[in-house]
Amino acid sequence: MSRLPSLSVILGAAFLTLPAVNAVAAEAAKTPTKPDAAKAAAKPNAKPAKTAASSEKAAEKGAKGETKGETKADAKADPPPANSSPMAELKRSNEKLDKILQKNRPDWTPEAELQRTEVRKLVGSFLDYAELARRSLARHWDGLTVKQRDEFVNTLRELVERSYLKQVHGNANYNIKYDKETKDGNEATVTGVLNTMARGKKVKIALEYKMMWKVDHWVVYDVVTDEQSMLENYRAEFNKIINKEGFDALMKRMKKKLAEKDEKGE
């Protein structure tokens, strides 16, 4: 198992699901060692989070409906070639990432900064920040000005980049095994299993990538970790803050989080 941060790990960090992944792994590690015990133990941990988010679903139902409507509009774009493979593209991106990270450079060196720049470019090529932002805001997106949209996308991008770049220099021991891909027009789903170690025990965590065809390649806009959707979590949190305090309050919170990271030198 490679010591390099895999594509799935960076996506997990980017989508703020890695803490949940680690919690699931730690909990699974406590269970007695049995065939597939780790995988079985991981799923119960996902259910409470799903239940907790259910209180938001009624308020978000209309938002999701509008988002789906926007997706249908996107589907009018040229369809992907019949021989295109979202899973193959994810694998290639992961291989490129491993190649970039083969050398572990000191964090303070110019070489390390160049490495981070390469990682940003690579992740930005398959992670559609604008799509993630639009879908996470749902109906609120339509009420924003172009300036507000750009500011939100850029701030979200910075937060995501800070999260996964921190993982680049971590010591995480993860490995991804892709299972299958399912295509439906301009949308696709790729499933897999994240293999890791927790307290000396092997743990398996289910992964599901939500993708869509953009121009000439497949891009990721959501990652589901043991039934916990990054996009739905974002949407629930953003919707709650905007409904209660307004969009400006959401931006203030996001920028405050960035400022805190700057002070810590992350």
Rosetta blueprint (number, residue, H / E / L):
1 M L
2 S L
3 R L
4 L L
5 P L
6 S L
7 L H
8 S H
9 V H
10 I H
11 L H
12 G H
13 A H
14 A H
15 F L
16 L L
17 T L
18 L H
19 P H
20 A H
21 V H
22 N H
23 A H
24 V H
25 A H
26 A H
27 E H
28 A H
29 A H
30 K H
31 T L
32 P L
33 T L
34 K L
35 P L
36 D L
37 A H
38 A H
39 K H
40 A H
41 A H
42 A H
43 K H
44 P H
45 N H
46 A H
47 K H
48 P H
49 A H
50 K H
51 T H
52 A H
53 A H
54 S H
55 S H
56 E H
57 K H
58 A H
59 A H
60 E H
61 K H
62 G H
63 A H
64 K H
65 G H
66 E H
67 T H
68 K H
69 G H
70 E H
71 T H
72 K H
73 A H
74 D H
75 A L
76 K L
77 A L
78 D L
79 P L
80 P L
81 P L
82 A L
83 N L
84 S L
85 S L
86 P H
87 M H
88 A H
89 E H
90 L H
91 K H
92 R H
93 S H
94 N H
95 E H
96 K H
97 L H
98 D H
99 K H
100 I H
101 L L
102 Q L
103 K L
104 N L
105 R L
106 P L
107 D L
108 W L
109 T L
110 P H
111 E H
112 A H
113 E H
114 L H
115 Q H
116 R H
117 T H
118 E H
119 V H
120 R H
121 K H
122 L H
123 V H
124 G H
125 S H
126 F H
127 L E
128 D L
129 Y H
130 A H
131 E H
132 L H
133 A H
134 R H
135 R H
136 S H
137 L H
138 A L
139 R H
140 H H
141 W H
142 D H
143 G L
144 L L
145 T L
146 V H
147 K H
148 Q H
149 R H
150 D H
151 E H
152 F H
153 V H
154 N H
155 T H
156 L H
157 R H
158 E H
159 L H
160 V H
161 E H
162 R H
163 S H
164 Y H
165 L H
166 K H
167 Q H
168 V H
169 H L
170 G L
171 N L
172 A L
173 N L
174 Y E
175 N E
176 I E
177 K E
178 Y E
179 D E
180 K E
181 E E
182 T E
183 K E
184 D E
185 G L
186 N L
187 E E
188 A E
189 T E
190 V E
191 T E
192 G E
193 V E
194 L E
195 N E
196 T E
197 M E
198 A E
199 R L
200 G L
201 K E
202 K E
203 V E
204 K E
205 I E
206 A E
207 L E
208 E E
209 Y E
210 K E
211 M E
212 M E
213 W E
214 K E
215 V L
216 D L
217 H E
218 W E
219 V E
220 V E
221 Y E
222 D E
223 V E
224 V E
225 T E
226 D L
227 E L
228 Q E
229 S E
230 M H
231 L H
232 E H
233 N H
234 Y H
235 R H
236 A H
237 E H
238 F H
239 N H
240 K H
241 I H
242 I H
243 N H
244 K H
245 E H
246 G L
247 F H
248 D H
249 A H
250 L H
251 M H
252 K H
253 R H
254 M H
255 K H
256 K H
257 K H
258 L H
259 A H
260 E H
261 K H
262 D H
263 E H
264 K H
265 G L
266 E L
